[in-house]
Amino acid sequence: MSKVRRGFTLIEIALFLAVTGALFAGIMIGTQNSIWQQRYNDTVQNFANFLRNVYSEVSNPQSLGEGRSDQAIYGKLISFGQTYGLDGNELSDDEQKIFVYDVVGDAVGTGTGSVVETLGNLKANVIIEEKDDSGKIINVVPAGIVESYSPLWSSVVEATPGDGDGLYKGSIIIVRHPRSGTINTLTSKDVIEVNKEIAEANSSGIYNNIGTMLTSKLSTSFGLAEVNFCVNPYGIGESGNLERDIRIIKNARNASGVEIVNLDDDDNKCSD
């Protein structure tokens, strides 16, 4: 007597597909979460390394090269929240650009006093004035090559809760004291609109104030303070419960002054 071969019923096939689909969906969700987490970790590390690299560059003194022997580079200005790009055009609302400029000043006559006083005496700035044979300013350009940085994977750098809404805005000067060589970190909540000032001055031909663009703010706006950045993985205008705190300790002297605060740390300034 032959045996009757029996196939799968529609119900059994449906159950198999349902279970397989659920397992596949779970695997995909877990994989996507893992990829998202890794991207965010990379973003946090990348931003911290960006800040550390600025300290490393300041630690290696350099000159402006041939033809600029009367000036020296003393450090860097990190500028957050500018409204104009390097091309002189306005940035879009959904675009975050962080700019890094050389801080230059006279190479002689360092004098004594605090780093703020000394930089002021040396006419510190982030631009170079180009003059004609009569000494008239005909153009201004950034001092050196300007670095532009944006966070990875559509993340943004925001201010800490209660310290301003939205994107972080302010200025950080990392400089060697012209006399002692000690690195100092000066911070300000003011945005120095370097790109806009350069574009408007060259467009109008009026250069009255651009020579004091930095020094006019040194004594009134900059001081020694801890800085905390919240790295928001959700993008501009979005919020969530995962924001790491990247900290520059008060008057950091080198790259080790940039810290990544643990997410569950009680001292995480980015926790609501």
C-alpha positions in Angstrom: 0.0 0.0 0.0 1.6 3.3 -1.1 1.9 6.2 1.4 0.2 9.4 0.6 2.6 12.4 0.5 1.1 15.3 2.4 2.3 18.9 1.7 2.2 22.0 4.0 -1.2 23.6 4.6 -1.7 27.3 4.0 -1.9 27.9 7.7 1.5 26.2 8.3 3.1 28.2 5.5 1.6 31.5 6.8 2.9 30.7 10.3 6.3 29.9 8.9 6.4 33.2 7.0 5.2 35.2 10.0 7.8 33.7 12.3 10.6 34.1 9.7 9.5 37.7 9.0 9.5 38.6 12.7 13.0 37.1 13.2 14.3 39.0 10.2 12.7 42.2 11.3 14.3 41.8 14.8 17.7 41.2 13.3 17.4 44.2 11.0 16.3 46.5 13.8 19.2 45.3 16.0 21.6 45.8 13.1 20.3 49.3 12.3 20.5 50.2 16.0 24.1 48.9 16.1 25.1 50.9 13.0 23.4 54.0 14.4 25.2 53.7 17.7 28.5 53.2 16.0 28.0 56.2 13.8 27.2 58.3 16.8 30.2 57.1 18.7 32.4 57.9 15.7 30.8 61.4 15.6 31.6 62.0 19.3 35.2 60.8 18.9 35.7 62.8 15.7 34.6 66.0 17.3 36.8 65.5 20.3 39.7 64.7 18.1 39.0 67.8 16.0 39.4 69.9 19.2 42.5 68.0 20.3 44.1 68.5 17.0 43.7 72.3 17.4 45.7 72.1 20.7 48.3 69.9 18.9 48.7 72.5 16.2 49.1 75.3 18.8 51.7 73.3 20.6 53.9 73.5 17.4 54.9 77.1 16.9 55.3 78.3 13.3 55.8 81.6 11.4 53.9 83.1 8.6 56.8 82.5 6.3 58.6 84.7 3.8 57.5 88.3 3.7 55.8 88.1 7.1 58.7 88.2 9.4 57.1 91.1 11.3 54.3 88.8 12.4 54.0 85.5 14.2 51.3 82.9 14.8 50.3 82.6 18.4 47.5 80.2 18.3 44.0 79.5 16.9 40.5 80.9 17.1 37.7 78.3 16.9 34.5 80.1 15.9 31.0 78.6 16.3 27.8 80.1 15.0 28.9 82.3 12.2 26.2 83.2 9.7 28.5 83.5 6.7 30.7 80.9 5.0 34.3 81.4 3.6 32.9 82.4 0.3 31.2 85.4 1.8 27.7 84.0 1.3 25.1 83.3 4.1 25.0 79.8 5.5 21.6 78.0 5.4 19.7 77.4 8.6 20.3 73.7 8.5 24.0 74.0 8.0 26.5 74.0 10.9 30.1 75.1 10.1 32.8 75.5 12.6 35.8 77.6 11.5 39.4 77.6 12.8 41.7 80.6 12.1 45.3 81.4 12.9 45.7 84.1 15.5 48.5 86.3 14.4 50.2 89.4 15.9 53.3 91.5 15.9 56.5 89.4 16.4 58.2 92.0 18.6 57.4 94.0 21.6 55.8 91.2 23.6 55.9 93.1 26.9 54.5 91.6 30.1 51.2 91.0 31.6 48.4 88.4 31.1 47.9 86.7 27.8 44.9 88.9 27.1 46.9 92.1 27.7 49.9 90.9 25.7 47.9 89.8 22.7 46.2 93.2 22.8 49.5 95.0 22.8 50.6 92.8 19.8 47.5 93.8 17.9 46.3 90.1 17.6 44.0 89.3 14.8 42.9 86.5 12.5 43.3 88.5 9.2 46.2 89.9 7.2 45.9 93.4 5.7 47.2 93.7 2.1 48.4 97.2 1.4 49.5 99.2 -1.7 52.8 101.0 -2.0 51.4 104.0 -0.2 50.4 101.9 2.8 46.7 102.0 2.0 44.7 98.8 2.8 43.4 97.4 -0.4 42.3 93.9 0.7 42.0 91.7 3.8 42.4 87.9 3.8 42.4 85.3 6.6 45.7 84.7 8.2 46.8 81.3 6.9 44.6 78.4 5.7 41.1 78.4 7.4 39.9 75.0 8.6 36.1 74.3 8.2 34.6 71.5 10.3 31.1 69.9 10.4 30.0 67.1 12.7 29.6 63.6 11.1 26.3 61.9 10.1 24.0 64.9 10.4 24.8 65.4 14.1 25.1 68.9 15.5 27.0 70.5 18.4 24.6 72.3 20.7 24.8 74.4 23.9 24.0 72.7 27.2 20.4 72.9 28.5 19.9 76.2 30.2 22.9 77.8 28.6 21.2 78.8 25.3 18.9 77.1 22.9 19.9 75.3 19.8 23.4 75.2 18.2 26.4 76.2 20.2 27.5 79.8 19.6 30.7 81.4 20.8 34.4 81.7 20.3 37.4 79.8 21.8 41.0 81.2 21.5 43.8 78.7 22.1 47.1 80.5 22.2 50.6 80.4 23.5 51.5 83.3 25.8 53.9 85.4 23.6 56.4 85.6 26.4 56.2 82.4 28.5 55.0 80.0 25.7 52.4 78.6 28.1 49.2 77.6 26.3 46.0 79.4 27.4 42.3 78.7 26.6 40.1 81.8 26.4 36.4 81.5 25.9 33.6 83.8 25.0 29.8 83.5 24.2 30.2 86.1 21.6 30.3 85.1 17.9 33.0 86.8 16.0 31.7 87.1 12.4 35.1 86.8 10.7 33.8 85.7 7.3 31.1 88.4 7.2 33.5 91.1 8.3 36.0 90.2 5.6 33.4 90.0 2.9 31.8 93.4 3.9 35.1 95.2 4.2 36.4 94.0 0.9 33.1 94.8 -0.8 32.8 98.3 0.6 36.5 99.2 0.7 36.0 100.4 4.3 38.6 98.8 6.7 38.3 101.1 9.7 37.4 98.4 12.3 38.6 95.2 10.8 42.1 95.6 12.3 40.6 95.5 15.8 38.0 92.8 15.1 39.6 90.5 17.7 41.5 92.9 20.1 38.3 94.9 20.7 36.7 91.8 22.3 39.7 90.3 24.1 39.5 92.3 27.3 35.7 92.6 27.4 34.4 89.2 26.2 37.0 86.5 26.8 37.8 84.8 30.0 38.8 81.5 31.6 35.9 79.1 31.8 34.9 75.5 31.3 33.1 74.8 28.0 30.6 72.0 27.5 29.4 70.9 24.0 26.3 68.6 23.6 26.7 66.4 20.5 23.1 65.8 19.3 22.8 62.9 16.9 19.2 63.8 16.0 20.1 66.9 14.0 19.0 70.6 14.1 15.6 71.1 15.7 15.4 67.5 16.9 15.7 66.2 20.4 16.2 62.9 22.2 17.7 61.3 25.3 21.2 60.5 23.9 23.6 63.5 23.9 27.2 63.1 24.9 29.0 66.0 26.7 32.4 67.0 25.2 34.2 69.2 27.6 37.1 71.6 27.5 38.3 72.0 31.1 38.9 75.5 32.4 42.0 77.0 30.8 43.1 73.7 29.2 46.8 73.6 28.5 47.0 70.8 25.9 44.9 68.2 24.1 44.3 66.2 27.4 42.1 69.1 28.5 39.4 67.8 26.0 37.2 65.2 27.8 34.4 62.9 26.7 31.9 62.7 29.6 30.1 59.4 30.0 26.5 59.4 29.1 25.3 58.2 32.5 27.8 60.4 34.4 26.2 62.7 37.0 28.4 65.4 35.7 27.0 65.1 32.1 25.9 68.7 31.4 23.9 67.5 28.4 21.4 65.6 30.6 18.0 67.2 30.9 
